[in-house]
Amino acid sequence: MTGILTEQGEEIRCRSVVLTTGTFLGGLIHLGEERIPAGRIGENPSIRLADRLRGMNLPIGRLKTGTPARLDGRTIDWASLEMQQADAEPVPFSYMTDSITVPQIECGITRTNEKTHQIIADNIHLSAVYSGQIEGQGPRYCPSIEDKVHRFGDRNSHQIFLEPEGLDDHTIYPNGISTSLPRHVQTELIASISGLESAKILQFGYAIEYDFIDPRALTSELSLKQLSGLYLAGQINGTTGYEEAGAQGLMAGVNAALYAGHAGAEAGQRTLFTLDRADAYIGVMIDDLITKGAPEPYRMFTSRAEYRLWLRADNADQRLTEKGSEIGCIGTARAQHWQARKQALDTARTLLSSSPKGPKQLAAASLPVSRDGAVKTAAQLLGYDQVSFEDCFTLWPELETIPQNLRVQLKTDAHYAGYLARQEADIDAMRRDNQLKIPDSVNFYDIGGLSAESKELLERYQPDTIGQAGRIPGLTPAALVAVLRHIKKPASARMAAGRAQRH
């Protein structure tokens, strides 16, 4: 990687580059039979960059996504609609924020109806998705309204959230009716919905398809295996969703900066930043992408993670702040805040695990007593649903010094203590497997004892570690053992086995 050449012919020399192309890479908008080259409505697509990437013989495919029409909130009959209030006391994402002071806005709720569905059914052949115009695979978990009506014919209505796009903006986002139907059909179907009979359409909905690169071409740092120094993030990696894109941007940006700062170092000496499946949902997402690819636009769901009891919002600072500090992307204020919070947590945990009480004391305080008569700490008692911090103050008055903002997390830790201990053992095993690297020189077709299907799977997915190989769909435990045996042989023995296998 030596730099960037812009469309205007300007050269920008740099050691690393992050590509975040969104839907612009070869972007094509579909609105009924209209086909408009665009990155999004009103903005040009990136065609020359798409051609340049295709010229590098990268594994490139097409995906699609869609968006609903935008409505003028001043023309909606809000009085006829159910309203959903914002949270009375919204919880900040960061522990450095004490409270949310930005005004909270309510959303309206309406539904499609049988008339809406009939309009869609009568015109579904005009949808770009159903006319065969679009070749890209769409997001399974965010279907268009045409998909909903077609696939769920037994439903006579689908919910729509009417979401304001800003505090001082009249634009409303009708979440739930993404569509690529022609303009005149969109006008008719929106007018058929309760509360939207007179709604003015500010911008029609559309589908957009775009190029993406198979993320199996990436390393765990989100750099292209084929070209060191080029990092990819967001929809170019086959994901969909703002959070998914933001998380990748963070990881690609950090690693691009680390790469640029250590460009003269040998590959093995460079500082890299990765998160594994037990560190964060970011680690789950990236491992899924580089191991399994993206046959459809990828969304990060909690159900994809094996260690959900550990990957909680309330302990994100515990899991990640020091990792960020080690590579220099945590500011002084955050580092100081975390150190103070960490010290408070350590002190609280010491209090909770000290001074165990016997059965008589527990019974006198109306606290649960074990049948075996064992003594219990406050931490053990908080593992019971019915026991609160306040219930423990009689026997452990020192617990009142624990700050209120730590108690929910400590209660959760106590509640799941047994499960978390088991999960910790699973995490250790996973990390041991991930430390077993599969050498680049290994030819999977040379490994004896592998079925043709297993060899094909391993060649297709090209796992970097035994842990990644174990997560390949369809790969058997026996195949994993065969790979493990092969990589534990000395390199000379592997080569000899390969020659014997080929002959």
Steps between C-alpha positions, in 0.01 A plus 500: 500500500650833392200731498182621328434644155184714500259547207648847454847346451635606839748259664486456877799306631433295812599175667150371568149562369154416638222449243147563632299505179151439640256446215703719259722226351339439161174622657179468298163626626180318399165677519243296311642470149730800553870417531714786627879471549547651848659443839183625660226723365651814344865388536727342241623141537866400517554326166873539437586369846270201440680434171840532670407245767358261242826533310684365805316167461344530843195284586228757428124452513181705507268566793195719533321699763201731497343800666144625549351825375556809717186685611421857606402474867283813475263311268452194725185461710681442829181532708362178348812297579631307798811672632805340659662720761877528530665359813428722799860454620711384205816310599823643353730269302806632683567488873668839456156652426286550808173580324343569160394863464404496130118523460340163430240468222206262485434282194169419336380145433277396213447185292448388146158349429323274251457786254876573516578133444266482200670801340839332548378160373347661189826678417769267634613419146609865474732470801866492398552208738228285341550607138847341490683833461707451817767231519626582852388313812302712746500505882288216635423682824390830344259389225323745271125544536463302176692211661284515812175488304628226268664279764251547782171476315315398817566839662244774435718783637861593579612757757659830396692735733488865396839630612600870492840546336603795718404748771454784249412292195147424376622191310347171620653157438218238474694201631354176363401586143827489307407464132614518138149532352440779243419850622129487416459171690686639803269800499195274499621254765608775745164674463327172594663494845325639807631846588685536169198562275615856427872452561732679259789290366828693517707222342390168354639171630739297289722192494872532436749232400874538532831314487654337805816297558469155651630562855681165496762695301576698820723442801365534852629861497270571200789542255500333160717187500589584140618857568654597834403846619153500339223471758127457436206589723122502478279390214799425277553203737146370452341644814192716538410735784653811659637326809668229294663763277609716793661205679696401189605861442644509850697177452621578148595855599697390805688234303568732207651751743708230670617374160597847384689562824699178466533480123873428512467214745497134401151346472543302821614807694211731414244589764158368399167543675244222496208398717387140530156348549524533878629859498209672327218469249744672263717190528204271429405699191850515352565132566167409336584713196856381439412137577158455338475785251181693430259310274243765600532844665629423851331627818652456844253326733566404860400144405817473287718520813585198714591710807199727539505495881843659489441735203267739684455874458560562871853354494621633163743735676643204696557299185636766268631820663843363593537340156441843347740660743778257404496619138457869582143564382357583845517861618626607842155583635360158407806319639468684833125437515554128437773472767268656757213273399724192497620578851141544618403164343797323661413648840133402461587142401727467802216616728253259337726197543610579858342417838288193416204448733367180652148352472370654823608851403351457152171369637476786751538747211237311292761401243518160320671223697659194334377158608862396555540779753792658311603858567431751223650826377296794378621421145349151524170633636472760222491205260140440612231689307314596816805647683588865443787715624265660751412157642868447586556829685389359837785246507747695286441874565831576322328413168314831517827668396485328158394763242152454355633497143704185574230298669313383188822366346606327824153350542515368140847353558377327816186370330697331220815412699475122442428536130776758457754263656401232247513753216848605611620141450347499150672830423838362607452198271398724208806720547732200511359384165537850353868504598562190285589663167462312171815578299446681168701224332245229587323351199176350629489257206822346634349402836428129531178385662294793370191443290472680167224717653720600795788590270269712288362679808847574637626625162195721460513656848881505549490514883798662674468299822362172630234706680382654173501160330277365777242768421471412130144376436502131406858423606501186718695451826691215329614740227615746765709229668660412164597866444633526855718191457632630170605843627672347805737310271836665422495696174721241325262220599201702373668550163585129472142406590374740236719345230386152602136610494533646150661181369 
